[in-house]
Amino acid sequence: MNRQYVLKKIIYSLITIFAVLVFNYFLFRVMPGNPLQILMRNPNASAEAIEKTKELFGLNKPAHIQFFIYIKSLFQGDLGTSFLYKGQPVTEVIGSRILPTLLMIGAAEILAIITGIFIGVISAWKRGTKIDIISLSFSLISYSMPTFWIGIVFVTIFCVQFRIFPTSGMMTPGLSYSSFMGKSLDVIKHLTLPVLTMSLVLIGQYALVMRSTLVDVLTEDYITTAHAKGFKEDYVIKKHAVPNAMLPMVTLIAINLGLVIAGAIQIETIFSWPGIGRLMYDAIKNRDYPLLQGIFLLVTISVIIANLLADLTYGYLDPRVKSRS
Amino acid sequence: MPQRNDRVQDILILKMEGNPMKKKIVVFVLFSVMLISCFTNVSFAAEEVSSLRIGVTQEIDSLSPFLSWSISGDEIFMLIYDSLVRVDENLEPSPGLAESWKLSDDNLTWTFVLNDNAKWHDGKPVTAEDVKYSYEYIISSGLGMYAGGLEDISSVEAVDEKTVVIKTNEPKANMLMSNAPILPKHILETLTIEELETWPNDSPVGSGPFKFEELNVGGFLKLVKNEDYFKGSPNLDEIIFVVYANSDVMTQALKIGEIDAVVNFSASHLEELNSVPEIEAVSAVVQGFTELSFNCSKDLDSKGNKLLLDKNIRQAIEWAIDKQNIMDVVYYSQGEVGTTLVPPGDYYHYEPADELRSFNIEKANELLEEAGYKDIDQDGIREDINGNKLSFLFTLRSETPEEVKAGQMIAANVEKAGIELKIETVDDGVLIDKVYSQDFDMFIWGWGTALDPTVILNVMSTKEIGNLSDCNYSNEEYDGLLLEQQTIMDETERRKVVWEMQKILYDDAPYIILFYDNSLQGVRTDKWDGWTRVPEDGGYFFNLTYTNYMNVKPNIQTADAVSDSPQEQEKSGSSSTALIVAAVLLLAVVSAVLIKRKKNSTEDDDE
C-alpha cells in the first residue's frame, strides 16, 4: 500500500514533466522573435554564412524534426547549445549558476522557515497580547515590502554606511584564496545581505500562515482535552497543535521551493548574484531558446519534485492522506 | 567566609555537571570564534598586488573574437591580443604588432613589418604566418565583428618570418583602421574550420599586454600583466572587470572604494560622485548616437504606414522635436543635440548649415500645411487628402528607461504639429523582429560608431536592407558614394564625399539623429595615478585605446592611503567577525533556552 502510494505519485510526476516539456518546446517556437537575427549580427553575412549558422544551431530543420532531436538528446543529457553564450552547452551554462542559486535560496529558505514558524507560533500562542501585535505587524510589513527596495536600503545601510558587507557578487573578484576556509568566509560575507533580503519577505509570509492555522487548531476539541489532561501550555502547543498546523506550511514551503529557483531575479539583480533568475532574464531578452528551455525544464522539475516531496511529507505527517489514496 | 566561596564554586561545578549540553555549547562557541577569526585573517592576506577593479554593466558574450559581438569583447580582445595597427591617444594609427608599414604607389599593396620581439603568452614568437592565418580565417568565414573591416582584401601573404603583404583590388582607405586581433596559428590549426565556428576559446593565448587569467560568468573577468610585452610591461599587476547587474549599486561600490572605476553609470549619479574628493567622474564624448528611425520601405509587403514615405512628414517631425529640452530632462544635459550620422569630434562629421532643423513648431506646421496635410475634422490630428490620419505607431525599447522617457516627450512635442504618435514599449527581441519583417512605423534606438566612417555609413545602404539597415532606406546615389569613399586615399577628398553622403541623408531624413549621448565614467584618484582622457573630452575606457590600462599606476604619493585601505579592510573584517560571533552567541543562547524548555517539558511528560 505504502509503496504503491509512492510509486503512483512518482509516475504522475514523470507524466507531468513530460507534458510540460512538450508544451514548453512548442511554446517557445510560437513566441515572437527570430534567434537567427540575434546570432547573425554580421554586417557582411553572406547567404552561405547564414545557412552555416542555421545548420550550426539546427535551425534549418523543420520544427517537428527539431523536436525529436531535442527529446533524443535530452535523454543523453544534452540540452543543446546556448545562442547567447555562443556555442557553450546549455547544461554547462545552467550548471555554473545552480550552485549559487541553491546556496542563496537554500540559506534564505532555511532561515525564513525557522524564523517564520517561530514567530508564527509565538504570535498564535500569545494571541491578543502585545507580543502578538508586534510580531503580526512585523510580519505584515515584511511581507508587503518590495524586495527591490529592501535590497537597496540594505546596501545603503550595511555597505555604504557601515561597510560591513560587500555590495555585490558572490566572491571578492580576483582574490586568490589560500584555503578553502578563506573562500567560504568570503562567500558567506557576500551571501549575508541577499539572504537577509530574501528571507525577510518569506518570514512574513510563513509567520502569517503559521499564526492563522495555529490559531484555528488551538480552538479544536483535542486541544481542550489536552489541557484538561493537565499538560502545560508549551507542551500542548509543541506536541498537539504545531504538528497539525504544519500541513498548510508544507504546501506553502513546497510551492516556494519550486518557484524561488526561478523567482529571485530582483535580488540577483540588486546584488549581482550569479543565479538562475538573471540567466533566465538574459535568455528571454536574447531569444536564447535552448537556454530558456533548459531553465524552464529545471524549474518545472524542481516545482514537480517539491510537490512530490510535499505529497510524501503529507503522507508522513497525516496518515489519513495515505490511506485515502 | 572561605566556606561560602567554596560553596559557590561547588554550586557552579554542580550546575555545569548537571547540564552537559551547556558545556558543549560553550565549547562550540569558543571553537567557532577561533575558527572564524582565523578565516578572517586568511582572506585579507592576499591584498598586495595592484589590481584595478572596473565596474561594468555589460558582460563579454564570448572569449572568441570570431563569435563575440559586444563592445566589452572588443575592449578585452584589445588587451589580450594585438592588432597589426593600434590607435594612439590622438586616435591616429600607431604601431601595434606591425612596427612599420608602407603602401605601394598604386595604393593596392600594403607591406607590414612585424615587431621582432613580439611573443605569444606561451613563449612562441609571433610570425607573419599567424597574421596570414587569422586574416584569412576571418575573411573567408565572414564571422564576427572584425570581418567587416577586412572587406575587399584579395590576398594575404607571408613573405618571410616578419613581413606580411596584403593586396586589395581597389584602394582601401580604411586599412589602418581595422583592429582585427591576430590569433596564434599554432593553436588555431589544431582545430578544423568548422570547430572554429563554435570554438569557446576558454583560455585565450594572445600576444597583448595582458594575459587572460579567469572568467567567472556573471561575476568577473580577470587579466594579469604580461611581463614580457614587447612594448613594455603595464604599470599595474591585474585588471578585473566586475559585472554589476544594477548600475545604482555599482555607483555605490565606487563611492566606498570597493571598485576603482565605473563605466556607464546613470547620469543622475554624476553630481553625487563628483562630490567625493577621491573620485573623478566625467561625462565622456563617445562615438555614437541615439536616433529616431522611420520605416522608409517602398516594398509592397512592408507593413509600415505609407504616409511616412513622404519626407515632408519626417522633416516636420524633426522640426517639432525639442531635442535640447529632452537632452536636459532625460540625460541631465550629458551630451549634445544630434544632427547627422557621423558624430561631432570625428574628422568626417558634417554639420548642417542653412538646412539645420532646430526646434520650431511653426516651421513644422507650415511644412505640413504646404504639403497638403490639413486637420479637416478638427480633432487635432491632420489628415491627407484621402482622409488618412497622421497617426503613427511609435515603438520604444523597455531596456532603456531613458529612451522611453524621451519617446514620451517626443510624442507630446509632435502632437502640437497635429501628428499623433501611439507609443508601444517592447523588448529588444520583439523590436528586432518588427524591423526585419518591416512591421513598424518608427522607433528609437542607438548606434555606436567606429573610427572608420564606412561602418556607420554602410548601415544606410540598400544592400543592408534585411540585414543591418533598420530603416529600409534606399538611395542609388548614396550607395554609389559609399563605394567611392572607401577607395579615396586622400583624407580631404574622402571627407568631401562623406559630407555629401551625410547631406543626402539629412535631407531625406530616414533617421532623425536625436542625441549624441555621453558615456559616464568615474575613477578613483586616491588609489591610482595617471588617468588620461582619450581624446581630450573622451573617457578613460572604451575609447579604442589601451592608454589607461598601460599607464595607470598605484598611487605612491599616498602610500599611507594605500596602507590605509588594508587597515580599513581589516577593520571591516573584524567588525563583521564581531557580528558573526554575536550571531553565533545569540544562536547558542536561543538553543540553550530551547533545550532547557525541552528538558522541562520532558520532565513534565514524565509527571
Interface residues (C-beta under 8 A of the other chain):
Chain A: P32 G33 N34 Q37 I38 R41 N42 P43 N44 A45 S46 A49 K52 L56 T81 L84 Y85 K86 G87 Q88 V93 S96 R97 I152 V155 T156 C159 V160 F162 R163 I164 F165 P166 T167 S168 G169 M170 M171 T172 P173 G174 L175 S176 Y177 S178 S179 M181 G182 K183 S184 L185 D186 I188 K189 F231 K232 D234 Y235 K238 E268 T269 I270 F271 S272 P274 G275 R278 L279 I284 K285 N286 R287
Chain B: L35 I36 C38 F39 T40 V42 S43 A45 A46 S51 R53 D61 S62 S64 L67 S68 W69 S141 G142 L143 G144 M145 A147 G148 E151 E197 T198 W199 P200 E213 E214 N216 V217 G218 G219 F220 K222 E238 I240 V242 V243 Y244 A245 N246 D248 V249 M250 Q252 A253 K255 I256 E258 E399 D427 D428 G429 V430 I432 D433 Y436 V455 N458 E464 N467 L468 E568 S572 S575 S576 L579 I580 R597 S601 D604 D605
